[in-house]
Amino acid sequence: MPHLPKAGPDTGVFSTLEVRPRNKPAKLTSRNIAFPAHHYDEAPNVAAGFKMLDLSHEAPIRANLVGSDMTPEGFKILFETWGGGKLYAAEAQWIEHKRGAKECFFGQFDTRDMRRNRKLQSDAASTSSSSTSPEANGTGNTANSNTTSQIRQQNAKRLKFPRPFDEPPQVICWLNRIDMASGDERNWRVSAHASRITPQGFVGHLDAWGDTELEGAAMCWIAFPRHKRKVASGTFGTSDVRPWHDPRQRNRGRVKFEEGAFEKPPTVLVALNMIDMAGNADLRVKVWVEEVDKDGFTWHLDTWDDSTMYGAAASWIALGFV
């Protein structure tokens, strides 16, 4: 197992390329991360999601992001694949807060929390249940499917906050485990999102659709007060700038903060929450941001080489006090 014991800085980002080259895929790749000295009295809570994935299409599409060995001084961050999965490279984004924080909650939702026998529902039934996934709004389709004939695989569960908020909070979701069958006859589609948000909780979704064979998936969720000062969040996706049937390798757009939200450029954390890609080449997808100022930032959702991206989306959180 390639592992870098020398602790890296707490930047919120980890890449397997820090430990090994892309052409030497491994089942496990990890590195130690050091928290700022004397910052935590006890191990903090950490939420993490995929920022970049580069997986072979000749094997099952399997990747898992794990944080372990958590202490007040640091933790180990690890990417893994299993079975016949082949992970060339990956990148993670994480956020942390002190344990026992009263205004911000982290959690995890995994399809393994659900019963094994999944219920298949039509896209029309999904729409009637007020799903807010990206593909329900016209993205996430393939050249040989459409919104009326797709069969969706829904995994939804009501999740409760540790303590109620005064009003429905902001909730963002980041994918951090995927397990999908490979093969030229099927594409890779998965969406992580929240719906029916109340002060007490929300419905978490890990959904697939069309001919995708989703064996499993997981997401982290982050909830914080809707009007919290110096904090903002949201989602963006390729559907903001083009239709799904016009796949492009480079996709970019601009997010504008609410006026007066920040007095100086905040820190923007971002990770994937939806993927819709062709299965005839390696799964390659990356999200990143640049040109961050007090008014907004520019986002990128990219693929490369011979991969085809019908769509992708990401959730972001901007912090003005770090």
C-alpha positions in Angstrom: 0.0 0.0 0.0 1.6 3.3 -1.0 1.5 5.5 2.1 3.2 8.8 2.8 3.8 8.9 6.6 5.3 12.4 6.5 2.3 14.6 7.5 1.0 17.0 4.9 -0.4 20.4 5.7 -4.1 20.8 6.5 -5.0 22.4 3.2 -8.3 20.6 2.8 -7.1 18.8 -0.4 -5.3 15.5 -0.9 -4.3 13.9 -4.2 -3.0 10.4 -4.7 -0.3 12.0 -7.0 1.3 13.2 -3.8 2.1 9.6 -2.9 2.5 7.7 -6.2 2.3 8.3 -10.0 -0.8 7.7 -12.0 0.8 4.8 -13.9 1.2 2.8 -10.7 -2.4 2.2 -9.6 -2.9 0.7 -6.1 -5.7 -0.7 -4.1 -4.9 1.7 -1.2 -3.2 5.1 -1.3 -2.9 7.2 1.8 -1.2 10.1 3.6 -1.0 11.5 7.1 -2.4 15.0 7.5 -1.4 17.3 10.4 -3.9 19.7 11.9 -2.6 23.2 13.0 -0.6 22.9 16.3 -2.7 23.2 19.5 -5.9 23.9 17.4 -8.0 21.1 18.7 -8.4 19.7 22.3 -10.0 16.5 20.9 -10.3 14.9 17.5 -12.5 17.1 15.2 -15.3 16.0 12.9 -14.3 15.7 9.2 -16.4 15.5 6.1 -14.8 14.7 2.7 -15.8 14.2 -0.9 -14.4 13.4 -4.3 -12.7 16.3 -6.1 -11.2 14.2 -9.0 -11.5 10.6 -10.1 -9.5 8.7 -12.7 -10.7 5.1 -13.0 -10.3 2.3 -15.5 -13.4 1.4 -17.6 -12.0 -2.1 -18.0 -12.9 -2.9 -14.4 -15.8 -2.1 -12.0 -16.0 1.6 -11.2 -15.1 1.5 -7.5 -13.6 4.2 -5.3 -13.9 5.0 -1.6 -12.6 7.9 0.4 -11.8 7.2 4.1 -10.6 9.3 7.0 -9.1 7.3 9.9 -6.8 7.4 12.9 -8.4 10.7 13.9 -6.6 12.6 16.8 -6.4 16.2 17.9 -3.0 16.3 16.0 -4.1 14.9 12.7 -5.6 12.0 10.7 -5.0 9.6 7.8 -6.8 10.2 4.5 -7.1 7.2 2.2 -8.4 6.3 -1.2 -9.2 2.7 -1.9 -10.6 0.4 -4.6 -11.4 -3.3 -4.3 -12.3 -6.4 -6.3 -11.2 -5.7 -9.9 -11.4 -1.9 -9.6 -8.4 0.0 -10.9 -7.9 3.5 -9.5 -5.2 5.5 -11.4 -5.6 8.7 -9.5 -8.0 10.7 -7.2 -8.3 13.9 -5.3 -10.3 14.7 -2.2 -11.7 17.9 -0.6 -12.4 17.9 3.2 -13.7 20.3 5.8 -13.5 20.0 9.6 -15.0 21.5 12.7 -14.5 21.1 16.4 -16.4 18.2 17.9 -19.6 19.4 19.7 -20.1 22.4 17.4 -23.6 23.7 17.9 -24.2 25.4 14.5 -22.7 23.0 12.0 -23.4 19.3 11.7 -21.7 16.6 9.5 -23.1 13.2 8.6 -22.7 10.3 6.3 -25.3 8.4 4.2 -24.5 5.1 2.5 -26.7 2.8 0.3 -25.6 0.1 2.7 -27.9 1.8 5.2 -30.8 0.7 3.0 -32.4 -2.6 2.4 -30.6 -4.7 -0.2 -33.7 -5.1 -2.3 -34.0 -1.7 -4.1 -37.3 -0.6 -5.5 -37.1 0.6 -9.1 -39.4 3.5 -10.0 -40.0 5.4 -13.2 -38.7 8.9 -13.8 -42.3 10.1 -13.8 -42.9 8.6 -10.3 -39.6 10.3 -9.2 -40.8 13.7 -10.4 -44.1 13.3 -8.6 -42.2 12.7 -5.4 -40.6 16.1 -5.8 -37.1 14.9 -6.4 -34.6 17.7 -6.9 -31.7 15.7 -8.5 -30.0 17.3 -11.5 -31.2 14.7 -14.0 -34.8 15.4 -13.1 -34.3 18.9 -14.6 -33.2 17.6 -18.0 -29.6 16.6 -17.5 -28.1 13.2 -16.9 -29.5 11.6 -20.0 -27.7 9.7 -22.7 -28.0 9.6 -26.5 -30.2 6.5 -26.3 -32.4 7.4 -23.3 -34.9 10.1 -22.4 -36.6 11.5 -19.4 -39.9 9.6 -19.9 -38.4 6.2 -20.4 -35.6 6.1 -17.9 -35.7 3.7 -15.0 -34.2 5.2 -11.8 -32.6 3.5 -8.9 -33.6 5.5 -5.9 -31.9 5.2 -2.5 -33.5 7.7 -0.2 -33.6 8.0 3.6 -34.8 10.5 6.1 -31.9 11.8 8.1 -32.1 13.7 11.4 -29.9 16.5 12.7 -28.4 16.0 16.1 -30.3 19.1 17.2 -33.0 21.0 15.4 -32.3 24.3 13.7 -34.5 27.4 14.1 -35.3 27.2 10.4 -34.5 24.9 7.5 -30.7 25.0 7.2 -28.4 24.9 4.2 -27.4 21.3 3.3 -24.7 20.3 0.8 -23.8 16.8 -0.2 -20.5 15.4 -1.5 -20.0 11.9 -3.1 -17.3 9.9 -1.3 -18.0 6.3 -2.4 -19.1 4.8 -5.8 -19.5 1.2 -6.9 -20.8 0.8 -10.5 -20.6 -2.0 -13.0 -18.5 -1.3 -16.1 -19.1 -2.3 -19.7 -19.6 -0.5 -23.0 -23.3 -1.2 -22.9 -23.9 1.0 -19.8 -23.0 4.4 -18.7 -22.1 5.7 -15.2 -24.7 7.9 -13.5 -25.0 8.8 -9.8 -26.4 11.8 -7.9 -26.1 12.8 -4.2 -28.5 15.5 -3.0 -30.9 16.6 -0.3 -34.6 17.3 -0.5 -37.5 18.1 1.9 -35.2 20.0 4.3 -36.8 21.0 7.6 -35.4 22.3 10.9 -35.3 18.7 12.1 -33.7 16.9 9.1 -33.9 16.1 5.4 -34.2 13.3 2.9 -30.8 12.2 1.6 -30.7 10.7 -1.9 -28.1 8.5 -3.7 -29.7 7.8 -7.1 -28.8 6.3 -10.4 -30.8 6.2 -13.6 -31.0 4.8 -17.1 -28.9 1.7 -17.8 -26.5 2.3 -14.9 -25.9 -0.6 -12.6 -25.3 1.0 -9.2 -24.0 -1.5 -6.7 -23.5 1.2 -4.0 -22.6 4.7 -3.2 -22.1 7.1 -0.2 -22.1 10.8 0.5 -21.2 13.1 3.3 -23.5 16.0 4.2 -22.9 19.3 5.8 -25.6 21.4 7.4 -25.4 24.9 8.8 -27.7 27.9 9.5 -29.2 29.5 6.4 -28.2 33.0 7.4 -24.9 32.3 9.0 -22.5 35.3 8.6 -19.5 34.8 6.3 -20.7 31.4 5.1 -22.4 30.6 1.8 -23.1 27.5 -0.2 -24.7 26.2 -3.4 -24.4 23.9 -6.3 -23.3 24.3 -10.0 -23.2 21.9 -12.9 -22.7 21.5 -16.6 -26.4 22.0 -17.1 -25.9 25.7 -16.2 -23.9 26.2 -19.4 -24.9 23.6 -21.9 -27.4 20.7 -22.5 -26.5 17.1 -21.7 -26.6 16.1 -25.4 -23.7 18.5 -26.2 -20.9 16.9 -24.2 -17.7 18.9 -23.8 -14.4 18.2 -22.1 -14.0 21.6 -20.7 -16.9 23.3 -18.9 -16.8 26.6 -16.9 -19.2 29.1 -15.3 -19.3 31.8 -12.7 -21.0 31.8 -9.3 -21.9 35.1 -7.8 -22.3 35.5 -4.0 -25.1 37.5 -2.5 -24.2 41.1 -2.4 -22.3 42.0 0.7 -21.8 38.3 1.8 -18.0 38.7 2.0 -15.7 41.6 2.6 -12.7 39.8 1.2 -12.1 36.6 -0.9 -13.4 33.6 1.0 -12.0 30.0 1.0 -14.1 28.0 -1.4 -14.3 24.2 -0.9 -15.9 22.1 -3.6 -16.5 18.4 -4.4 -18.6 16.4 -6.8 -22.3 15.5 -6.2 -23.3 14.2 -9.6 -21.6 12.2 -12.5 -23.1 11.3 -15.9 -20.4 9.8 -18.2 -20.2 7.3 -21.1 -18.9 3.9 -20.2 -16.8 3.3 -23.3 -13.7 5.0 -21.9 -12.1 5.6 -18.5 -14.1 7.6 -16.0 -12.2 10.9 -15.7 -13.8 13.9 -14.0 -12.4 16.8 -12.0 -13.9 19.9 -10.3 -11.9 23.0 -9.4 -12.3 26.7 -8.9 -10.3 29.8 -9.6 -10.6 33.6 -9.7 -12.1 33.7 -6.2 -12.9 37.2 -5.1 -15.4 38.8 -2.6 -18.1 38.7 -5.3 -17.8 35.1 -6.5 -15.7 32.5 -8.3 -15.2 30.7 -11.5 -15.8 26.9 -11.6 -14.6 24.2 -13.9 -15.9 20.7 -14.5 -13.6 18.8 -16.8 -12.8 15.5 -18.3 -9.9 14.6 -20.7 -8.5 12.2 -23.2 -11.2 10.0 -24.8 -13.7 10.3 -21.9 -17.2 11.6 -22.6 -19.0 13.7 -20.0 -22.7 14.1 -20.6 -23.0 16.0 -17.3 -21.5 16.6 -13.8 -22.3 18.8 -10.9 -20.7 19.9 -7.6 -21.6 21.4 -4.3 -19.6 24.3 -2.8 -19.2 26.0 0.5 -17.5 29.4 1.0 -15.9 30.4 4.3 -15.0 34.0 5.0 -13.5 33.5 8.4 -10.6 31.2 7.7 
